[in-house]
């Protein structure tokens, strides 16, 4: 909720004598209730938003720089692309091609490359490229935004269906003048927008011939994530009121706070509600989310809003997105297809500041709120329920719905200092279509540590915690009212991502570490979890001084079950080789990083190196090897993708079949 954002930022100022703000409480919703209530009118919505925000604003505004919009832009540029993984890759992929790694079958996630087996589409440097995998030729190229990289930093995502691609640019500037602004009820007037929309830009591209843009959509805020089920795409955006709190050097904190409250008092609904702009067929129209589409929970701050948009890739245009908005905060998105969950994540806002002060977090700062939406239909999402659990999430893999229950893994407490008091837990919530009710929990995992990876596979949960060693916990969740830890495995290092690899097997990619917890390079682990009371590691593949993007973005991880093939990108520093004899040698020079994709075959007893792939700029020098970002399999050919281009490699011989340069 917006409460999370400002509670954390209040610690930064530390100079106001005012008591900590209390979130606005809706008298129509009982304490502890999570029922969302729609506003009766725009005047009433504005009144309540102002009341809530006034309680939070301080001498420096909502944030340390006095302008929450600046904070939003900074976090957007620094945020990693939404993470995505795959519980059942073999089920999600059509025969003959792999797709990219996703968490749940049937709920696709944006990524920088997509394939349907007939074409490969990728977005790089503000351009879209189309490749024919059969002929291994570049068949289309489209500039999405002239000079797009000048605003820098944020990575594009891509979704694909038939002859349509939807590109999601995390930051895009609309023109400074807008053709129309809607009134509160959604009617469009001829008044120009006073300033431009700053936020994500969605671009629909027709791929039936030479790629061309057929529609665009912009909205205020930051792109959180998106999911695609069939032709329907749900896009989650977080926004904040567009209020400028000027810095007053010669004023006291009390005077600054009073002045900032006056700014809130003078704000209008247009300052709070997200604006959007739709371009189609050469015509541009503008609008904003209507007050009737905004709901409030029991407690809220008025400083953050989460909007869920819906688009049909089978339609002729993008349309207005059919927005549904909640006065809340949201950082993590999970979907199993029929349902969409949006959770807040307060860790990055609160824990860094507490670390600097070496103080323990307030339990209120560690509560994660989760909102559930029904997206089984093609129309706007239907809000179903919400719940709160103690602690914070590592990523979307900390959530999973199975057999009518949502499982959530969190870490609470201080993870730093000489005497950390952190601990991790798994909570089970019944999701019956009307409420999210906690029915079971397991606590006390990894005392003094934090979660590094979570994977739920059916009725079993796997949780990795780490500080010096890596306990891999197996949690029996088949009885939701009585979950229990059935086994644990303590080994050096940790897994940052876990992937199912067939019956009784689990793959991990992370870092090896010394007995003191010092990381020593990328490691891949093969776990035997057939006996949940005695998980064991049957094989390890260690790359000294190596790091892999798959350790923090599982989109970069490929497991092709047809051939039990694992492919991960690697950056290796220094002259040390992989610990396996004869593996990955000849690519490094002392002190220079080498970039490659490592292909391994997984057997019952361990890993066998298949080969490596590199993307060179043509000089043959190690320093000119471009980092490989993604891997795909299409009709027996391994395709690797980097910022420099795409390479086709034979899976049987690991010989290069084609190189398409895009840089």
Secondary structure as UniProt FT lines:
FT   HELIX           2..13
FT   STRAND          24..25
FT   TURN            27..28
FT   TURN            31..32
FT   STRAND          37..38
FT   HELIX           42..56
FT   TURN            59..60
FT   TURN            64..65
FT   HELIX           68..78
FT   HELIX           89..92
FT   TURN            95..96
FT   TURN            105..106
FT   STRAND          107..109
FT   STRAND          113..115
FT   STRAND          120..124
FT   TURN            125..126
FT   STRAND          127..132
FT   TURN            133..136
FT   STRAND          137..143
FT   TURN            146..147
FT   HELIX           148..150
FT   STRAND          157..161
FT   TURN            162..163
FT   STRAND          164..173
FT   STRAND          181..182
FT   TURN            184..185
FT   STRAND          188..189
FT   STRAND          198..206
FT   STRAND          212..219
FT   STRAND          222..229
FT   TURN            230..231
FT   STRAND          232..239
FT   TURN            249..250
FT   HELIX           253..265
FT   HELIX           269..272
FT   STRAND          275..280
FT   TURN            281..282
FT   STRAND          283..288
FT   HELIX           291..293
FT   STRAND          294..296
FT   STRAND          299..300
FT   STRAND          305..312
FT   TURN            313..314
FT   TURN            319..320
FT   STRAND          324..327
FT   STRAND          332..335
FT   STRAND          339..343
FT   HELIX           347..357
FT   HELIX           363..366
FT   STRAND          367..374
FT   STRAND          382..390
FT   HELIX           396..398
FT   STRAND          399..402
FT   TURN            403..404
FT   STRAND          405..412
FT   TURN            418..419
FT   STRAND          423..431
FT   STRAND          436..445
FT   TURN            447..448
FT   STRAND          450..457
FT   TURN            458..459
FT   STRAND          460..466
FT   STRAND          469..476
FT   TURN            480..481
FT   STRAND          484..492
FT   STRAND          494..500
FT   TURN            503..504
FT   STRAND          505..513
FT   TURN            515..516
FT   STRAND          519..528
FT   TURN            532..533
FT   STRAND          536..544
FT   STRAND          546..547
FT   HELIX           549..551
FT   HELIX           554..556
FT   STRAND          558..560
FT   TURN            561..564
FT   STRAND          565..572
FT   TURN            581..582
FT   TURN            590..591
FT   STRAND          594..602
FT   STRAND          607..613
FT   STRAND          615..616
FT   HELIX           622..624
FT   STRAND          625..626
FT   STRAND          628..634
FT   TURN            635..636
FT   STRAND          637..642
FT   STRAND          645..650
FT   TURN            651..653
FT   STRAND          656..661
//
